[in-house]
């Protein structure tokens, strides 16, 4: 498991080193233009149209946990 900020997330996902992504959606709204982002620019596996595959949703108190697996693009035509 890797927990961190946008730089480490971008490095792991940009190099296809993650086999799962867990997102927690919390009821907070951050509107500042300089707010920290989860991911930065990178060439992600499958390109911008590749979608992650939803594995699980779970409510935990007032937040929701979403578990995703990277989309398998090995069988797609490029």
PDB file with SEQRES, HELIX, SHEET and CRYST1 records, atoms N, CA, C and O in Angstrom:
SEQRES   1 A   78  UNK UNK UNK UNK UNK UNK UNK UNK UNK UNK UNK UNK UNK          
SEQRES   2 A   78  UNK UNK UNK UNK UNK UNK UNK UNK UNK UNK UNK UNK UNK          
SEQRES   3 A   78  UNK UNK UNK UNK UNK UNK UNK UNK UNK UNK UNK UNK UNK          
SEQRES   4 A   78  UNK UNK UNK UNK UNK UNK UNK UNK UNK UNK UNK UNK UNK          
SEQRES   5 A   78  UNK UNK UNK UNK UNK UNK UNK UNK UNK UNK UNK UNK UNK          
SEQRES   6 A   78  UNK UNK UNK UNK UNK UNK UNK UNK UNK UNK UNK UNK UNK          
HELIX    1 AA1 UNK A    6  UNK A   14  1                                   9    
SHEET    1 AA1 3 UNK A  21  UNK A  25  0                                        
SHEET    2 AA1 3 UNK A  63  UNK A  69 -1                                        
SHEET    3 AA1 3 UNK A  53  UNK A  60 -1                                        
CRYST1    1.000    1.000    1.000  90.00  90.00  90.00 P 1           1          
ATOM      1  N   UNK A   1       0.846  -1.163   0.000  1.00  0.00           N  
ATOM      2  CA  UNK A   1       0.000   0.000   0.000  1.00  0.00           C  
ATOM      3  C   UNK A   1       0.893   1.228   0.000  1.00  0.00           C  
ATOM      4  O   UNK A   1       1.899   1.283   0.707  1.00  0.00           O  
ATOM      5  N   UNK A   2       0.516   2.198  -0.791  1.00  0.00           N  
ATOM      6  CA  UNK A   2       1.215   3.479  -0.852  1.00  0.00           C  
ATOM      7  C   UNK A   2       0.205   4.553  -0.512  1.00  0.00           C  
ATOM      8  O   UNK A   2      -0.849   4.654  -1.139  1.00  0.00           O  
ATOM      9  N   UNK A   3       0.531   5.341   0.471  1.00  0.00           N  
ATOM     10  CA  UNK A   3      -0.321   6.468   0.832  1.00  0.00           C  
ATOM     11  C   UNK A   3       0.532   7.711   0.725  1.00  0.00           C  
ATOM     12  O   UNK A   3       1.629   7.769   1.280  1.00  0.00           O  
ATOM     13  N   UNK A   4       0.035   8.697   0.020  1.00  0.00           N  
ATOM     14  CA  UNK A   4       0.840   9.889  -0.148  1.00  0.00           C  
ATOM     15  C   UNK A   4       0.081  10.965  -0.885  1.00  0.00           C  
ATOM     16  O   UNK A   4      -1.150  10.997  -0.895  1.00  0.00           O  
ATOM     17  N   UNK A   5       0.845  11.843  -1.500  1.00  0.00           N  
ATOM     18  CA  UNK A   5       0.264  12.956  -2.226  1.00  0.00           C  
ATOM     19  C   UNK A   5       0.320  12.738  -3.726  1.00  0.00           C  
ATOM     20  O   UNK A   5       0.611  11.642  -4.205  1.00  0.00           O  
ATOM     21  N   UNK A   6       0.036  13.796  -4.450  1.00  0.00           N  
ATOM     22  CA  UNK A   6      -0.054  13.727  -5.894  1.00  0.00           C  
ATOM     23  C   UNK A   6       1.213  13.278  -6.589  1.00  0.00           C  
ATOM     24  O   UNK A   6       1.139  12.612  -7.622  1.00  0.00           O  
ATOM     25  N   UNK A   7       2.373  13.620  -6.055  1.00  0.00           N  
ATOM     26  CA  UNK A   7       3.627  13.241  -6.700  1.00  0.00           C  
ATOM     27  C   UNK A   7       3.824  11.733  -6.675  1.00  0.00           C  
ATOM     28  O   UNK A   7       4.105  11.132  -7.711  1.00  0.00           O  
ATOM     29  N   UNK A   8       3.682  11.117  -5.512  1.00  0.00           N  
ATOM     30  CA  UNK A   8       3.893   9.673  -5.410  1.00  0.00           C  
ATOM     31  C   UNK A   8       2.788   8.906  -6.136  1.00  0.00           C  
ATOM     32  O   UNK A   8       3.060   7.876  -6.753  1.00  0.00           O  
ATOM     33  N   UNK A   9       1.555   9.389  -6.073  1.00  0.00           N  
ATOM     34  CA  UNK A   9       0.459   8.733  -6.803  1.00  0.00           C  
ATOM     35  C   UNK A   9       0.729   8.772  -8.306  1.00  0.00           C  
ATOM     36  O   UNK A   9       0.549   7.768  -8.995  1.00  0.00           O  
ATOM     37  N   UNK A  10       1.155   9.912  -8.809  1.00  0.00           N  
ATOM     38  CA  UNK A  10       1.456  10.063 -10.232  1.00  0.00           C  
ATOM     39  C   UNK A  10       2.578   9.122 -10.642  1.00  0.00           C  
ATOM     40  O   UNK A  10       2.504   8.493 -11.698  1.00  0.00           O  
ATOM     41  N   UNK A  11       3.620   9.018  -9.818  1.00  0.00           N  
ATOM     42  CA  UNK A  11       4.745   8.141 -10.146  1.00  0.00           C  
ATOM     43  C   UNK A  11       4.308   6.684 -10.229  1.00  0.00           C  
ATOM     44  O   UNK A  11       4.657   5.993 -11.186  1.00  0.00           O  
ATOM     45  N   UNK A  12       3.556   6.211  -9.251  1.00  0.00           N  
ATOM     46  CA  UNK A  12       3.123   4.810  -9.245  1.00  0.00           C  
ATOM     47  C   UNK A  12       2.156   4.511 -10.388  1.00  0.00           C  
ATOM     48  O   UNK A  12       2.332   3.523 -11.101  1.00  0.00           O  
ATOM     49  N   UNK A  13       1.143   5.349 -10.570  1.00  0.00           N  
ATOM     50  CA  UNK A  13       0.152   5.095 -11.617  1.00  0.00           C  
ATOM     51  C   UNK A  13       0.711   5.376 -13.011  1.00  0.00           C  
ATOM     52  O   UNK A  13       0.355   4.687 -13.967  1.00  0.00           O  
ATOM     53  N   UNK A  14       1.573   6.367 -13.135  1.00  0.00           N  
ATOM     54  CA  UNK A  14       2.173   6.697 -14.418  1.00  0.00           C  
ATOM     55  C   UNK A  14       3.113   5.613 -14.919  1.00  0.00           C  
ATOM     56  O   UNK A  14       3.311   5.474 -16.126  1.00  0.00           O  
ATOM     57  N   UNK A  15       3.695   4.842 -14.005  1.00  0.00           N  
ATOM     58  CA  UNK A  15       4.598   3.760 -14.382  1.00  0.00           C  
ATOM     59  C   UNK A  15       3.916   2.395 -14.292  1.00  0.00           C  
ATOM     60  O   UNK A  15       4.583   1.361 -14.339  1.00  0.00           O  
ATOM     61  N   UNK A  16       2.600   2.390 -14.164  1.00  0.00           N  
ATOM     62  CA  UNK A  16       1.797   1.152 -14.092  1.00  0.00           C  
ATOM     63  C   UNK A  16       2.294   0.224 -12.989  1.00  0.00           C  
ATOM     64  O   UNK A  16       2.382  -0.987 -13.190  1.00  0.00           O  
ATOM     65  N   UNK A  17       2.621   0.786 -11.823  1.00  0.00           N  
ATOM     66  CA  UNK A  17       3.119   0.004 -10.683  1.00  0.00           C  
ATOM     67  C   UNK A  17       2.049  -0.242  -9.625  1.00  0.00           C  
ATOM     68  O   UNK A  17       2.354  -0.756  -8.549  1.00  0.00           O  
ATOM     69  N   UNK A  18       0.821   0.112  -9.913  1.00  0.00           N  
ATOM     70  CA  UNK A  18      -0.260  -0.076  -8.938  1.00  0.00           C  
ATOM     71  C   UNK A  18      -1.228  -1.129  -9.455  1.00  0.00           C  
ATOM     72  O   UNK A  18      -1.632  -1.093 -10.617  1.00  0.00           O  
ATOM     73  N   UNK A  19      -1.599  -2.063  -8.591  1.00  0.00           N  
ATOM     74  CA  UNK A  19      -2.571  -3.072  -8.995  1.00  0.00           C  
ATOM     75  C   UNK A  19      -3.961  -2.773  -8.456  1.00  0.00           C  
ATOM     76  O   UNK A  19      -4.924  -3.470  -8.775  1.00  0.00           O  
ATOM     77  N   UNK A  20      -4.061  -1.728  -7.634  1.00  0.00           N  
ATOM     78  CA  UNK A  20      -5.363  -1.323  -7.109  1.00  0.00           C  
ATOM     79  C   UNK A  20      -5.274   0.136  -6.674  1.00  0.00           C  
ATOM     80  O   UNK A  20      -4.223   0.613  -6.247  1.00  0.00           O  
ATOM     81  N   UNK A  21      -6.402   0.829  -6.795  1.00  0.00           N  
ATOM     82  CA  UNK A  21      -6.509   2.211  -6.353  1.00  0.00           C  
ATOM     83  C   UNK A  21      -7.700   2.299  -5.418  1.00  0.00           C  
ATOM     84  O   UNK A  21      -8.810   1.918  -5.788  1.00  0.00           O  
ATOM     85  N   UNK A  22      -7.481   2.798  -4.209  1.00  0.00           N  
ATOM     86  CA  UNK A  22      -8.567   2.976  -3.251  1.00  0.00           C  
ATOM     87  C   UNK A  22      -8.764   4.464  -3.035  1.00  0.00           C  
ATOM     88  O   UNK A  22      -7.846   5.169  -2.616  1.00  0.00           O  
ATOM     89  N   UNK A  23      -9.957   4.932  -3.321  1.00  0.00           N  
ATOM     90  CA  UNK A  23     -10.309   6.337  -3.146  1.00  0.00           C  
ATOM     91  C   UNK A  23     -11.340   6.450  -2.042  1.00  0.00           C  
ATOM     92  O   UNK A  23     -12.274   5.651  -1.972  1.00  0.00           O  
ATOM     93  N   UNK A  24     -11.173   7.428  -1.190  1.00  0.00           N  
ATOM     94  CA  UNK A  24     -12.178   7.719  -0.174  1.00  0.00           C  
ATOM     95  C   UNK A  24     -12.758   9.083  -0.518  1.00  0.00           C  
ATOM     96  O   UNK A  24     -12.045  10.085  -0.574  1.00  0.00           O  
ATOM     97  N   UNK A  25     -14.059   9.098  -0.745  1.00  0.00           N  
ATOM     98  CA  UNK A  25     -14.758  10.334  -1.058  1.00  0.00           C  
ATOM     99  C   UNK A  25     -15.344  10.877   0.238  1.00  0.00           C  
ATOM    100  O   UNK A  25     -16.176  10.234   0.877  1.00  0.00           O  
ATOM    101  N   UNK A  26     -14.897  12.070   0.613  1.00  0.00           N  
ATOM    102  CA  UNK A  26     -15.329  12.693   1.865  1.00  0.00           C  
ATOM    103  C   UNK A  26     -16.165  13.936   1.546  1.00  0.00           C  
ATOM    104  O   UNK A  26     -15.980  14.562   0.502  1.00  0.00           O  
ATOM    105  N   UNK A  27     -17.072  14.286   2.436  1.00  0.00           N  
ATOM    106  CA  UNK A  27     -17.951  15.433   2.191  1.00  0.00           C  
ATOM    107  C   UNK A  27     -17.255  16.768   2.471  1.00  0.00           C  
ATOM    108  O   UNK A  27     -17.678  17.539   3.333  1.00  0.00           O  
ATOM    109  N   UNK A  28     -16.187  17.017   1.728  1.00  0.00           N  
ATOM    110  CA  UNK A  28     -15.441  18.274   1.845  1.00  0.00           C  
ATOM    111  C   UNK A  28     -15.329  18.897   0.465  1.00  0.00           C  
ATOM    112  O   UNK A  28     -15.061  18.192  -0.508  1.00  0.00           O  
ATOM    113  N   UNK A  29     -15.527  20.185   0.364  1.00  0.00           N  
ATOM    114  CA  UNK A  29     -15.375  20.889  -0.901  1.00  0.00           C  
ATOM    115  C   UNK A  29     -14.189  21.822  -0.799  1.00  0.00           C  
ATOM    116  O   UNK A  29     -14.148  22.699   0.064  1.00  0.00           O  
ATOM    117  N   UNK A  30     -13.225  21.632  -1.681  1.00  0.00           N  
ATOM    118  CA  UNK A  30     -12.032  22.477  -1.712  1.00  0.00           C  
ATOM    119  C   UNK A  30     -12.027  23.180  -3.055  1.00  0.00           C  
ATOM    120  O   UNK A  30     -11.914  22.529  -4.094  1.00  0.00           O  
ATOM    121  N   UNK A  31     -12.145  24.478  -3.051  1.00  0.00           N  
ATOM    122  CA  UNK A  31     -12.278  25.213  -4.298  1.00  0.00           C  
ATOM    123  C   UNK A  31     -11.091  26.073  -4.678  1.00  0.00           C  
ATOM    124  O   UNK A  31     -11.134  26.755  -5.702  1.00  0.00           O  
ATOM    125  N   UNK A  32     -10.038  26.060  -3.889  1.00  0.00           N  
ATOM    126  CA  UNK A  32      -8.890  26.893  -4.207  1.00  0.00           C  
ATOM    127  C   UNK A  32      -8.183  26.368  -5.463  1.00  0.00           C  
ATOM    128  O   UNK A  32      -8.020  25.159  -5.628  1.00  0.00           O  
ATOM    129  N   UNK A  33      -7.771  27.271  -6.332  1.00  0.00           N  
ATOM    130  CA  UNK A  33      -7.116  26.858  -7.575  1.00  0.00           C  
ATOM    131  C   UNK A  33      -5.761  26.201  -7.317  1.00  0.00           C  
ATOM    132  O   UNK A  33      -5.284  25.426  -8.146  1.00  0.00           O  
ATOM    133  N   UNK A  34      -5.142  26.499  -6.187  1.00  0.00           N  
ATOM    134  CA  UNK A  34      -3.836  25.908  -5.877  1.00  0.00           C  
ATOM    135  C   UNK A  34      -3.946  24.714  -4.925  1.00  0.00           C  
ATOM    136  O   UNK A  34      -2.949  24.296  -4.336  1.00  0.00           O  
ATOM    137  N   UNK A  35      -5.148  24.170  -4.776  1.00  0.00           N  
ATOM    138  CA  UNK A  35      -5.337  23.020  -3.892  1.00  0.00           C  
ATOM    139  C   UNK A  35      -4.539  21.821  -4.408  1.00  0.00           C  
ATOM    140  O   UNK A  35      -4.343  21.667  -5.613  1.00  0.00           O  
ATOM    141  N   UNK A  36      -4.090  20.991  -3.498  1.00  0.00           N  
ATOM    142  CA  UNK A  36      -3.340  19.796  -3.853  1.00  0.00           C  
ATOM    143  C   UNK A  36      -4.236  18.865  -4.669  1.00  0.00           C  
ATOM    144  O   UNK A  36      -5.407  18.673  -4.342  1.00  0.00           O  
ATOM    145  N   UNK A  37      -3.683  18.299  -5.715  1.00  0.00           N  
ATOM    146  CA  UNK A  37      -4.426  17.378  -6.572  1.00  0.00           C  
ATOM    147  C   UNK A  37      -3.942  15.952  -6.345  1.00  0.00           C  
ATOM    148  O   UNK A  37      -2.805  15.731  -5.927  1.00  0.00           O  
ATOM    149  N   UNK A  38      -4.807  14.997  -6.621  1.00  0.00           N  
ATOM    150  CA  UNK A  38      -4.461  13.597  -6.420  1.00  0.00           C  
ATOM    151  C   UNK A  38      -3.425  13.118  -7.435  1.00  0.00           C  
ATOM    152  O   UNK A  38      -2.543  12.334  -7.085  1.00  0.00           O  
ATOM    153  N   UNK A  39      -3.515  13.571  -8.676  1.00  0.00           N  
ATOM    154  CA  UNK A  39      -2.603  13.143  -9.732  1.00  0.00           C  
ATOM    155  C   UNK A  39      -2.108  14.334 -10.523  1.00  0.00           C  
ATOM    156  O   UNK A  39      -2.796  15.346 -10.655  1.00  0.00           O  
ATOM    157  N   UNK A  40      -0.910  14.196 -11.041  1.00  0.00           N  
ATOM    158  CA  UNK A  40      -0.348  15.201 -11.922  1.00  0.00           C  
ATOM    159  C   UNK A  40      -0.318  14.693 -13.350  1.00  0.00           C  
ATOM    160  O   UNK A  40      -0.791  13.589 -13.623  1.00  0.00           O  
ATOM    161  N   UNK A  41       0.227  15.476 -14.263  1.00  0.00           N  
ATOM    162  CA  UNK A  41       0.320  15.049 -15.654  1.00  0.00           C  
ATOM    163  C   UNK A  41       1.240  13.830 -15.784  1.00  0.00           C  
ATOM    164  O   UNK A  41       2.302  13.782 -15.163  1.00  0.00           O  
ATOM    165  N   UNK A  42       0.831  12.858 -16.584  1.00  0.00           N  
ATOM    166  CA  UNK A  42       1.630  11.661 -16.855  1.00  0.00           C  
ATOM    167  C   UNK A  42       0.992  10.905 -18.011  1.00  0.00           C  
ATOM    168  O   UNK A  42      -0.134  11.197 -18.412  1.00  0.00           O  
ATOM    169  N   UNK A  43       1.717   9.938 -18.538  1.00  0.00           N  
ATOM    170  CA  UNK A  43       1.172   9.042 -19.568  1.00  0.00           C  
ATOM    171  C   UNK A  43       0.677   7.803 -18.840  1.00  0.00           C  
ATOM    172  O   UNK A  43       1.458   6.898 -18.546  1.00  0.00           O  
ATOM    173  N   UNK A  44      -0.607   7.760 -18.551  1.00  0.00           N  
ATOM    174  CA  UNK A  44      -1.192   6.657 -17.796  1.00  0.00           C  
ATOM    175  C   UNK A  44      -1.517   5.493 -18.727  1.00  0.00           C  
ATOM    176  O   UNK A  44      -1.829   5.694 -19.900  1.00  0.00           O  
ATOM    177  N   UNK A  45      -1.442   4.284 -18.198  1.00  0.00           N  
ATOM    178  CA  UNK A  45      -1.684   3.065 -18.948  1.00  0.00           C  
ATOM    179  C   UNK A  45      -3.016   3.132 -19.680  1.00  0.00           C  
ATOM    180  O   UNK A  45      -4.053   3.397 -19.071  1.00  0.00           O  
ATOM    181  N   UNK A  46      -2.987   2.893 -20.974  1.00  0.00           N  
ATOM    182  CA  UNK A  46      -4.208   2.896 -21.762  1.00  0.00           C  
ATOM    183  C   UNK A  46      -4.599   4.262 -22.291  1.00  0.00           C  
ATOM    184  O   UNK A  46      -5.537   4.372 -23.081  1.00  0.00           O  
ATOM    185  N   UNK A  47      -3.904   5.291 -21.875  1.00  0.00           N  
ATOM    186  CA  UNK A  47      -4.213   6.629 -22.358  1.00  0.00           C  
ATOM    187  C   UNK A  47      -5.415   7.236 -21.661  1.00  0.00           C  
ATOM    188  O   UNK A  47      -5.972   6.641 -20.739  1.00  0.00           O  
ATOM    189  N   UNK A  48      -5.815   8.415 -22.098  1.00  0.00           N  
ATOM    190  CA  UNK A  48      -6.884   9.151 -21.408  1.00  0.00           C  
ATOM    191  C   UNK A  48      -8.260   8.500 -21.483  1.00  0.00           C  
ATOM    192  O   UNK A  48      -9.139   8.844 -20.693  1.00  0.00           O  
ATOM    193  N   UNK A  49      -8.468   7.576 -22.404  1.00  0.00           N  
ATOM    194  CA  UNK A  49      -9.791   6.959 -22.505  1.00  0.00           C  
ATOM    195  C   UNK A  49      -9.907   5.667 -21.694  1.00  0.00           C  
ATOM    196  O   UNK A  49     -10.995   5.099 -21.597  1.00  0.00           O  
ATOM    197  N   UNK A  50      -8.805   5.196 -21.112  1.00  0.00           N  
ATOM    198  CA  UNK A  50      -8.848   3.947 -20.328  1.00  0.00           C  
ATOM    199  C   UNK A  50      -9.541   4.199 -18.998  1.00  0.00           C  
ATOM    200  O   UNK A  50      -9.191   5.124 -18.264  1.00  0.00           O  
ATOM    201  N   UNK A  51     -10.518   3.374 -18.702  1.00  0.00           N  
ATOM    202  CA  UNK A  51     -11.260   3.513 -17.448  1.00  0.00           C  
ATOM    203  C   UNK A  51     -10.800   2.439 -16.483  1.00  0.00           C  
ATOM    204  O   UNK A  51     -10.418   1.341 -16.890  1.00  0.00           O  
ATOM    205  N   UNK A  52     -10.840   2.763 -15.206  1.00  0.00           N  
ATOM    206  CA  UNK A  52     -10.548   1.774 -14.179  1.00  0.00           C  
ATOM    207  C   UNK A  52     -11.765   0.872 -13.998  1.00  0.00           C  
ATOM    208  O   UNK A  52     -12.884   1.255 -14.339  1.00  0.00           O  
ATOM    209  N   UNK A  53     -11.546  -0.312 -13.468  1.00  0.00           N  
ATOM    210  CA  UNK A  53     -12.638  -1.265 -13.232  1.00  0.00           C  
ATOM    211  C   UNK A  53     -13.015  -1.215 -11.755  1.00  0.00           C  
ATOM    212  O   UNK A  53     -12.172  -1.442 -10.887  1.00  0.00           O  
ATOM    213  N   UNK A  54     -14.284  -0.916 -11.472  1.00  0.00           N  
ATOM    214  CA  UNK A  54     -14.773  -0.815 -10.096  1.00  0.00           C  
ATOM    215  C   UNK A  54     -14.840  -2.202  -9.464  1.00  0.00           C  
ATOM    216  O   UNK A  54     -15.465  -3.113 -10.008  1.00  0.00           O  
ATOM    217  N   UNK A  55     -14.187  -2.354  -8.302  1.00  0.00           N  
ATOM    218  CA  UNK A  55     -14.176  -3.615  -7.575  1.00  0.00           C  
ATOM    219  C   UNK A  55     -15.146  -3.626  -6.406  1.00  0.00           C  
ATOM    220  O   UNK A  55     -15.764  -4.650  -6.116  1.00  0.00           O  
ATOM    221  N   UNK A  56     -15.283  -2.479  -5.730  1.00  0.00           N  
ATOM    222  CA  UNK A  56     -16.098  -2.445  -4.509  1.00  0.00           C  
ATOM    223  C   UNK A  56     -16.458  -1.009  -4.163  1.00  0.00           C  
ATOM    224  O   UNK A  56     -15.694  -0.081  -4.427  1.00  0.00           O  
ATOM    225  N   UNK A  57     -17.624  -0.843  -3.574  1.00  0.00           N  
ATOM    226  CA  UNK A  57     -18.005   0.416  -2.923  1.00  0.00           C  
ATOM    227  C   UNK A  57     -18.426   0.068  -1.505  1.00  0.00           C  
ATOM    228  O   UNK A  57     -19.098  -0.937  -1.270  1.00  0.00           O  
ATOM    229  N   UNK A  58     -18.023   0.910  -0.567  1.00  0.00           N  
ATOM    230  CA  UNK A  58     -18.381   0.638   0.826  1.00  0.00           C  
ATOM    231  C   UNK A  58     -18.538   1.963   1.571  1.00  0.00           C  
ATOM    232  O   UNK A  58     -17.661   2.826   1.518  1.00  0.00           O  
ATOM    233  N   UNK A  59     -19.655   2.108   2.259  1.00  0.00           N  
ATOM    234  CA  UNK A  59     -19.859   3.285   3.088  1.00  0.00           C  
ATOM    235  C   UNK A  59     -19.184   3.051   4.433  1.00  0.00           C  
ATOM    236  O   UNK A  59     -19.360   2.009   5.063  1.00  0.00           O  
ATOM    237  N   UNK A  60     -18.407   4.047   4.857  1.00  0.00           N  
ATOM    238  CA  UNK A  60     -17.729   4.008   6.155  1.00  0.00           C  
ATOM    239  C   UNK A  60     -18.064   5.332   6.842  1.00  0.00           C  
ATOM    240  O   UNK A  60     -17.440   6.356   6.564  1.00  0.00           O  
ATOM    241  N   UNK A  61     -19.033   5.308   7.724  1.00  0.00           N  
ATOM    242  CA  UNK A  61     -19.481   6.562   8.348  1.00  0.00           C  
ATOM    243  C   UNK A  61     -20.044   7.490   7.286  1.00  0.00           C  
ATOM    244  O   UNK A  61     -20.959   7.125   6.550  1.00  0.00           O  
ATOM    245  N   UNK A  62     -19.485   8.705   7.212  1.00  0.00           N  
ATOM    246  CA  UNK A  62     -19.986   9.666   6.230  1.00  0.00           C  
ATOM    247  C   UNK A  62     -19.094   9.744   4.988  1.00  0.00           C  
ATOM    248  O   UNK A  62     -19.199  10.699   4.218  1.00  0.00           O  
ATOM    249  N   UNK A  63     -18.218   8.756   4.779  1.00  0.00           N  
ATOM    250  CA  UNK A  63     -17.395   8.705   3.579  1.00  0.00           C  
ATOM    251  C   UNK A  63     -17.700   7.424   2.804  1.00  0.00           C  
ATOM    252  O   UNK A  63     -18.320   6.500   3.329  1.00  0.00           O  
ATOM    253  N   UNK A  64     -17.259   7.385   1.561  1.00  0.00           N  
ATOM    254  CA  UNK A  64     -17.436   6.205   0.724  1.00  0.00           C  
ATOM    255  C   UNK A  64     -16.073   5.763   0.218  1.00  0.00           C  
ATOM    256  O   UNK A  64     -15.307   6.571  -0.308  1.00  0.00           O  
ATOM    257  N   UNK A  65     -15.772   4.482   0.377  1.00  0.00           N  
ATOM    258  CA  UNK A  65     -14.550   3.888  -0.147  1.00  0.00           C  
ATOM    259  C   UNK A  65     -14.864   3.283  -1.506  1.00  0.00           C  
ATOM    260  O   UNK A  65     -15.810   2.508  -1.646  1.00  0.00           O  
ATOM    261  N   UNK A  66     -14.067   3.640  -2.503  1.00  0.00           N  
ATOM    262  CA  UNK A  66     -14.181   3.074  -3.843  1.00  0.00           C  
ATOM    263  C   UNK A  66     -12.884   2.339  -4.139  1.00  0.00           C  
ATOM    264  O   UNK A  66     -11.804   2.925  -4.062  1.00  0.00           O  
ATOM    265  N   UNK A  67     -12.985   1.069  -4.476  1.00  0.00           N  
ATOM    266  CA  UNK A  67     -11.802   0.280  -4.845  1.00  0.00           C  
ATOM    267  C   UNK A  67     -11.832   0.027  -6.343  1.00  0.00           C  
ATOM    268  O   UNK A  67     -12.830  -0.452  -6.881  1.00  0.00           O  
ATOM    269  N   UNK A  68     -10.739   0.349  -7.011  1.00  0.00           N  
ATOM    270  CA  UNK A  68     -10.634   0.192  -8.454  1.00  0.00           C  
ATOM    271  C   UNK A  68      -9.401  -0.620  -8.816  1.00  0.00           C  
ATOM    272  O   UNK A  68      -8.393  -0.590  -8.110  1.00  0.00           O  
ATOM    273  N   UNK A  69      -9.495  -1.352  -9.932  1.00  0.00           N  
ATOM    274  CA  UNK A  69      -8.355  -2.029 -10.533  1.00  0.00           C  
ATOM    275  C   UNK A  69      -8.075  -1.334 -11.856  1.00  0.00           C  
ATOM    276  O   UNK A  69      -9.003  -0.903 -12.541  1.00  0.00           O  
ATOM    277  N   UNK A  70      -6.801  -1.223 -12.220  1.00  0.00           N  
ATOM    278  CA  UNK A  70      -6.497  -0.639 -13.537  1.00  0.00           C  
ATOM    279  C   UNK A  70      -7.138  -1.467 -14.634  1.00  0.00           C  
ATOM    280  O   UNK A  70      -7.252  -2.687 -14.516  1.00  0.00           O  
ATOM    281  N   UNK A  71      -7.552  -0.805 -15.693  1.00  0.00           N  
ATOM    282  CA  UNK A  71      -8.180  -1.503 -16.811  1.00  0.00           C  
ATOM    283  C   UNK A  71      -7.127  -2.346 -17.518  1.00  0.00           C  
ATOM    284  O   UNK A  71      -6.003  -1.893 -17.736  1.00  0.00           O  
ATOM    285  N   UNK A  72      -7.489  -3.555 -17.869  1.00  0.00           N  
ATOM    286  CA  UNK A  72      -6.591  -4.424 -18.617  1.00  0.00           C  
ATOM    287  C   UNK A  72      -6.614  -3.999 -20.070  1.00  0.00           C  
ATOM    288  O   UNK A  72      -7.604  -4.215 -20.768  1.00  0.00           O  
ATOM    289  N   UNK A  73      -5.529  -3.397 -20.529  1.00  0.00           N  
ATOM    290  CA  UNK A  73      -5.458  -2.926 -21.911  1.00  0.00           C  
ATOM    291  C   UNK A  73      -4.617  -3.865 -22.764  1.00  0.00           C  
ATOM    292  O   UNK A  73      -4.365  -3.571 -23.932  1.00  0.00           O  
ATOM    293  N   UNK A  74      -4.182  -4.976 -22.211  1.00  0.00           N  
ATOM    294  CA  UNK A  74      -3.292  -5.888 -22.946  1.00  0.00           C  
ATOM    295  C   UNK A  74      -3.980  -6.534 -24.139  1.00  0.00           C  
ATOM    296  O   UNK A  74      -3.307  -6.945 -25.085  1.00  0.00           O  
ATOM    297  N   UNK A  75      -5.310  -6.633 -24.117  1.00  0.00           N  
ATOM    298  CA  UNK A  75      -6.018  -7.283 -25.219  1.00  0.00           C  
ATOM    299  C   UNK A  75      -6.642  -6.277 -26.180  1.00  0.00           C  
ATOM    300  O   UNK A  75      -7.251  -6.667 -27.176  1.00  0.00           O  
ATOM    301  N   UNK A  76      -6.496  -4.994 -25.891  1.00  0.00           N  
ATOM    302  CA  UNK A  76      -7.099  -3.977 -26.752  1.00  0.00           C  
ATOM    303  C   UNK A  76      -6.195  -3.639 -27.929  1.00  0.00           C  
ATOM    304  O   UNK A  76      -4.972  -3.743 -27.832  1.00  0.00           O  
ATOM    305  N   UNK A  77      -6.798  -3.238 -29.035  1.00  0.00           N  
ATOM    306  CA  UNK A  77      -6.042  -2.765 -30.187  1.00  0.00           C  
ATOM    307  C   UNK A  77      -5.601  -1.334 -29.914  1.00  0.00           C  
ATOM    308  O   UNK A  77      -6.386  -0.499 -29.466  1.00  0.00           O  
ATOM    309  N   UNK A  78      -4.357  -1.076 -30.187  1.00  0.00           N  
ATOM    310  CA  UNK A  78      -3.838   0.267 -29.906  1.00  0.00           C  
ATOM    311  C   UNK A  78      -3.758   1.091 -31.136  1.00  0.00           C  
ATOM    312  O   UNK A  78      -3.342   2.248 -31.078  1.00  0.00           O  
TER     313      UNK A  78                                                      
END                                                                             
